[in-house]
Amino acid sequence: MTQKSATAWHKIPTDEALAALETRAEGLPTDETEIRQKHYGPNTIKSGRETSARNILLHQIANPLVYVLLAAIVVTVTIQHRADAIVIGIVVVLNTVIGLVQEYRAENAMQALIQMSAPKARVRRENHEANIASSGAVHFRLRSQTNYHKNVMEMLFLCIFILCLCY
């Protein structure tokens, strides 16, 4: 099946759309849904690995700007400008703490949004409509997985951006 994911589904006849998605108007039979779920896996967003505060802190410190500021501290201490070294040190610590807090909150917000996203899905199976857990909905071979997840991730990043602006 080599069809572009940018198909204008609303413009093509229903029969053609159903054939392209390898489904039927009455819905998929149970055995076909099981086959597709085994092949594609559950219909969920992969949350990835959880990031600990320690890893976030290391990520904040492993920054070229921090390295430059730490080098500046060493230089100012060697030329005996201790007050400047203290000010630079305070800037490095504040930058690290603020970055740690913001990134930790953003991680928690993204995990909460993933937990809240689409707990139920309305599907048609063997000519009966049912409300099921969204992880039980099957993927179609075209468009649904990539564009759906892309749109959800764009929404999550927008929400995280808004949350960061609020803090």
Order of alpha helices (4+ residues) and beta strands (2+ residues): alpha-alpha-alpha-alpha-alpha-beta-beta-alpha
